[in-house]
Amino acid sequence: MYLLCVILIVLASVLMCGIVLIQNSKGGGLAAGFASSNQIMGVRKTTDFLEKATWSLAALMVVISVIAAYALPTETAIMDVNPTKIENTLDVPVVEAPVAEEVAQ
């Protein structure tokens, strides 16, 4: 679930970068170049579409980020290890380290 959220956020951010680069704050940008009279959508409609797409992707990224924070793997799920099982699987005998002797002064 978390990985899916991360993939969706990356996809939405790449789309957002493309949409922001296409539009211009003054109403021009790449959308203004399509202003021919036989165009299906006018420049104003294209600008409205790009603005709505920007806001929609921003809202989608916020919602997916909240879901990803909820689905984030917790430390207990990662560290679900029983220490007695680990000790039982080891065949190496446990040897204590030698204690250093005190030097007389």
N, C-alpha and C positions, 0 to 999 in steps of 0.2 A: 504494500500500500504506500509506504514511504517512497520507495523508488519510483512508483508511478507518479506520485505528486511532484517529485523532483523533475522527472522527464516532462511533465505538463508545464511546469514553471519555466523550464528552459525553452520549450517550444513557444510559449506565450511571449517570453521576453524577446526571442528572435523575431517573431511577428511584430511585436511592438516596435523594435528598432527599425524594421522596414517601413512600417506605417509612419513613424515619426520622421524618417528621412524623406518620405514622399511628400509630406505636407509642408507648407510654409506658413509661418505665423502671420504673414500679410495676406494670405488667401491665394498666393501663387503656388510656387513649388512645381513639382512634376504634374500635379493635377491641372494646373492652368494651361499646360501645353495641349490638352485635349479639348479645346474650346471650339471645335468645328461645328458648323450648323447642322450637320447630319449625325451628330453624336446622340447616343441613346440617353445617356445621363448628362445633364448640364454640369457646368463647373461648380455651381453652388451645391447641387446634389452630391457631387463627388466629394466636396469639402465636408458636407454634413455627414456623409458616409464614413469618411476618414476620421472625423472627430468622434462619431459614435463608436467606431471600431477601437479607437484609442482608449476611450473611457471604459468600454466593455472589457478589453484586455487587461486594463489596470484593475478593474474590479475582480476579474477572474483570477488574477495573480494574487490578490489579497485573500480571496476565499481559499484558494489552493494552499497558500502559505499557512493559513490557520489550520486547515486540515492536516497539512504535513507536520505542523507542530504537535498536533494531537496524536498523530500516528508515529511520531518519532520513537525509535526503539529505545527502551529504557535500559539503565545499567543492570537492573535485576534480570532482564531478559537475556542480556549478553553474558552476565556472570553467573549463570545458573549452573554451577559446578559443585558437586559434592566432594569435599576434600578427602573423605575416607575412601572413595572410589579411586582417587589418584594414588593414595598411599598403597592400596591393595594391588594396583597394577604395576607398581615399581618392583623390580626384582633385585635392585641394587641394595646391599645392606647399608644401613645408616651408621656412619662412623663419626664420632665426635671429634672436633678439632682439638689439638693439644693446647693446653693452657700455657701461656708464657710464664717463665719463672721470674721471680723478682730478683733484681740485682742488688747485692748488699753493698752499701756505701761506706 
